[in-house]
Amino acid sequence: MASYDFDIGVLGGGSAGLTVAAGSAQLGAKTLLIDKEGRLGGDCLHYGCIPSKTLIRTAHVYHLMKRAADFGLPDVEMKPIDFRNVSGRIKSVISKIQDHDSVERFCGLGARVEFGEPAFIDEHSVRLNRQTYSAKNWVIATGSSPLIPQVEGLDVTSYLTNREIFYLERLPSSLIIFGGGPIGIEMAQAFNRLGTKITVIQRSGQILPKEDKDMADQVMVVLKREGIRFHLNASIVSAQELGNERAVVVRTDDRATVTLKAETILVATGRKPNIEGLGLDMIGVAFDDKGVKVDERMRTSQKHIYAAGDVNGGYLFTHAAGYEGGIVVSNAIFHLPRRADYTFLPWCTYTDPELASIGMNETAAKKAGIEYSTWTEEFRANDRSLAEGEETGKIKMILNEKETPIGVQIFGPHAGELVNEWVAVFNGGVKLSRLLSAVHPYPTISEINKKVAANFFSKKIFSDKVKKGLKFFFNLRGRACGV
Ligand SMILES: Cc1cc2nc3c(=O)[nH]c(=O)nc-3n(C[C@H](O)[C@H](O)[C@H](O)COP(=O)(O)OP(=O)(O)OC[C@H]3O[C@@H](n4cnc5c(N)ncnc54)[C@H](O)[C@@H]3O)c2cc1C
């Protein structure tokens, strides 16, 4: 039997790679973890989830300060923002989490960590810093990078991506955002709230194109109300450097062209897999523009090499990367043929209010040819939402023809937390009647989960048929007031 230096080698120390390395090392596999950045944590910690959510929180506090009078408080004197303090806070949150993702911790778990840029030299070996490392199994978990669109002049125009935006020295006075997906939209609201003038250019007819239009449109209404400008169905024709500002020519939906000017540009038009320089061609690992091709067990076209996280181009979320990392550990270390199932993979866009989703939305149900019904409940009918001053939004529950829930979308306060009850409902196979009969504390925003279920049952419970039955059996005498 061939012998290798390691049982498993992991390329990339982000959400997926760290999950695999921690799991494998703790199970006693001789584990090698390699990252090119010189630190662990990946995009989520350094340029993604953590800095964005920290920034969003700062922007939310600033926004609430401006709204002090809405809560019966005296007006607050708003001073301009020193962005160095904002990015200082971002760095301090990152450094706390970095302890958890440190080399020392992984070494303590039993994994060897190396930094540098590895390249496969054969199906079982990589070359790194002039040394060769072989492993029985490999995992490609190198994540993704911003996809820069082909726009005339953009290559000679300065712009920002998610790698720079959290570490600016100064708050930009104005910002044109390319792309109305989750990253662009979260940043649009946060920077707008801090005082940057924002214009979003979106290719399709709605922002957040993976969401149902009615939900995405509600987000846009809130953002427009806060002062953000949108160009939908718009294409970016060219970009130009104009000294202190940048000019962007946009073709709008009526085929007219407009020239927009702003201090800077944020490119948030999608992601591309980090596969350059890995030598995948040479070892016969198949990939395309979206990512490394994998089967349901995360195996690539070379069955002992796995690919997990953003690099496989599936669901670009940290929790998906972690989930896929777990699938790899089951298959590669436990040798249990575990398959990924994304049916109830939830996600959330952290605008204020948040937009969370699990299961099928209407668009997906239509595409799958499923007969469905929708049930909604508005946050303005939730007592706690009113007390919190958070009245915007709704929950939408989708039932199939058998009246079984197949999906839920929530646009409202703490939607990312509220959706977790549905995570339990869907994954635990909990019946809707059980959710309805479970007592929820009052007053909580999460009562809305129970209320949307109640809306479905009330149609049945309070029907004329039931009323007639009760009247017949128990001699109920009907209305005591009005007609
Ligand atoms: C602005 C922003 C906000 C986001 N917010 C959220 C959110 O709120 N919730 C959420 O779930 N997701 C969010 N995401 C997505 C999330 O960050 C990614 O889905 C997640 O980081 C993917 O994990 P990963 O392990 O696949 O890749 P990464 O975390 O990017 O890790 C990849 C690692 O591989 C290393 N690497 C790259 N190339 C090589 C190479 N050639 N050799 C060795 N190592 C290499 C990198 O240095 C990195 O450490 C956000 C992303 C962005 C950009």
The ligand as an ORCA input file, in Angstrom:
! r2SCAN-3c Opt
* xyz 0 1
  C     -18.676     41.015      2.074
  C     -19.093     39.597      2.317
  C     -20.014     39.314      3.288
  C     -20.403     38.013      3.535
  N     -21.323     37.772      4.508
  C     -21.712     36.516      4.753
  C     -22.649     36.245      5.783
  O     -23.130     37.146      6.473
  N     -23.013     34.955      6.004
  C     -22.489     33.925      5.264
  O     -22.847     32.773      5.508
  N     -21.593     34.164      4.275
  C     -21.194     35.424      4.015
  N     -20.261     35.645      3.035
  C     -19.729     34.501      2.272
  C     -18.633     33.792      3.057
  O     -17.616     34.703      3.403
  C     -18.066     32.654      2.248
  O     -19.121     31.838      1.785
  C     -17.115     31.800      3.071
  O     -16.036     32.554      3.516
  C     -16.634     30.612      2.241
  O     -15.744     29.856      2.993
  P     -14.569     29.055      2.258
  O     -13.895     28.258      3.304
  O     -15.091     28.383      1.074
  O     -13.602     30.198      1.710
  P     -12.770     31.276      2.508
  O     -13.357     31.553      3.829
  O     -12.560     32.424      1.609
  O     -11.387     30.576      2.753
  C     -10.535     30.269      1.694
  C      -9.114     30.271      2.213
  O      -8.273     29.741      1.207
  C      -7.085     30.515      1.124
  N      -6.571     30.386     -0.232
  C      -6.974     30.976     -1.370
  N      -6.242     30.552     -2.414
  C      -5.371     29.659     -1.921
  C      -4.342     28.878     -2.492
  N      -4.088     28.927     -3.789
  N      -3.632     28.078     -1.695
  C      -3.885     28.023     -0.363
  N      -4.830     28.741      0.239
  C      -5.567     29.551     -0.538
  C      -7.524     31.921      1.462
  O      -6.424     32.668      1.947
  C      -8.581     31.657      2.537
  O      -8.004     31.655      3.819
  C     -19.847     36.951      2.772
  C     -18.897     37.226      1.787
  C     -18.521     38.526      1.554
  C     -17.479     38.792      0.505
*
